[in-house]
Amino acid sequence: MSEVFDGYERQYCELSANLSNKCSSTALLPDQEQKQQKLSEIKTGLDEADILIRKMDLEARSLQPNLKAMLLAKLREYKSDLNNLKREMKRISSPNHDQSAREELLEAGMTDAYKTSTDQRERLAFSTERLNQSSDRIRESRRTILEAEGTGLTILQELNQQRETLLHSHTKLHEVDNAIDKSKKILTAMSRRISKNKWIFGGVIGVLLLAIIFIIYFKFTRH
């Protein structure tokens, strides 16, 4: 469900309920000045309702086909409700309305007044129901968002743990590399020392051989 559409819908339902109440109270006002002031307020409210209807229509048509069809069907109900409000406003602003209202009150007392406001009460109940539905959808959307946030936090924690594991592994690898480098240096030094010892050992053997040859030669030459 579109949160933008839900916002417009909530505003419209509140405005529709308010306009319905104003129409009911204005129809019974005896003072013409007060009545004209109320009618002006109702007209302003109807203009605002028209704007909200257009905004909902634009938002619904920008959505995916399945959601678009559902919202446009709902929008037709709101348009019908708005037309009823406009007809009611036109009726109570009619010059003959006061006379006919007085005649109805004289003929039937408060019974006809009750019947006159039945449509407004039905619209009020309709708007209240829609408002409650919008509130339920908003609560459901918030619950979904909170669940998504919880899932996101869990994923972030897991990723952070994996990052720490990778950093720890990287540190271990770095330590292993250092140990290998040290081992290479030790082996190189040992190799050089072995090579050096070979040359020393070879030199000692050569000196000993020369000494033995010299001794043998010296003995034979004296005899």
C-alpha angles and dihedrals in degrees: 000000000000112000089203091056091046090054093052090044092053091050091049094050092051091047093046092052090048093049091048091054091047092051091052094049095041093053090063098045112117095191111085095204093054090044093053090049091052091047089053090052091048091050091051090049091050090052090052090048090052090054092050091049090053092048092050090048093052092046093048093050091053093059133085116291098253094048091039093058093050094049094046090053089052090046091057088060091052091048090052090049091050091050090052090052090050091050090049091050090049091049097051091044092054114115090232093051096087093050094046090046092053091048091050091049091049092048101041107011117210094343093079091043088055091050091048091057094044092092091050091050090050090051089047091052090046092050091046091051092049090047091053091048090051090050090051091050091049091050090048090049091050091049090051091049091050091050090049090050090051091050090047092051091050091051091048091051091050091048090049090052091049089049091052090048091051092048090050090049090048090052091050091049090050090052090049090050090052091049091050091050090051091048091051091051091049092048091048091050091048091049091052091047091050090049090049092048089051091056091046091048091048091050092050091050090048091051091048091050091049090049092051091047090049092050093048091047092049093052094050094046093053092054 
